[in-house]
Amino acid sequence: MRLVEGSILLAIAGVAVFGCLPRPPVIEPTANGAVIRGAKTGLYTKEVMTKKDPDTFLAADGTFCRVPADRYKQTAAHDLVYCNWQ
């Protein structure tokens, strides 16, 4: 009986650990753009994967950040940027 109880506890612990791992974002198309689920939105430091003129940074998880023109010019692709990612 103890073996069964131990196996159940181990299975529950495994689900708890794997359930907390980061998941890739899910990008769902909508009529006016897209909805991103699973990506971290808000104030975070992320790598700028690409830039879109005139003021937008794009991260690998599909989020974007709009910045003032001077900050946009000073930032290169692959720089780490603290920003309000949406």
N, C-alpha and C positions, 0 to 999 in steps of 0.2 A: 504494500500500500504506500509506503514512503517513496518508492521509486516513481509512482504515478504522481504523487503530490509534488515531488521535485521537478518532474517533467513539466507539469502545469505551470509552476512558478517560473521555470526557465523560459517557457513559451511566452508568458505574460511579460517578462523582462525584455525579451527580444522584440516583441511588438512595441513596447514602450520606447526602447532605444531607436529602432528603425523608424518609428512614427515621428521622432523629433528631428531627424536628419533633414537638411534643406532639400527641397524639391525644385526641379526646374520649373520656370514660369510657364503658365499656360496662356497663350495669346488667343483670344476669341474675337473674330471679326464682328463688327457691328455696322449699322448703317452710316454712322458718322466717324468711323475710325476703328478702334480696337479696345478691348478690355483686357487688362493684364491681371492674372490671378497667380498668386504664389511668389511674386517678386516683392522685394522689400521696397516699400514706398515711404517717403519721409526724408528726414535729415540723416544721410549716411555718406560715407566716403566710398566712392566707386571708381572703377577705371573707365575713362572715356574711350569707348570703342571707336566711335566716329563722331564727326561734327556735321551739323546741318545748318547752312546759312539761313538767317543771319545770327541766330542766338541760341541754338539748341545743341546740347550734348546728348548722345545716346549711349546707354550702358549695355553690357552683354545680356542682361536679364530682360531687356525690352523696355526698361524705364527710360524716361527722358528728363532733362533739366534745362530750363531756360535761364539765361544769365545776361547781364549787361554786356554791351558791345566790347568794352575794354577787357573784361575777363574772358570773353570768347576768343579774342585775338591772342591773348597771352597763354592760352591753354592749347597744348598739342594732343593729338591722339595718343592714347595709352597713359596719359597723366592721371594720377589719382586726384579726385576732386570731391570736396565736401560740399554737398548741395541738397536741395529739397527735390528729391527724385519722385517723379509721378508716373 
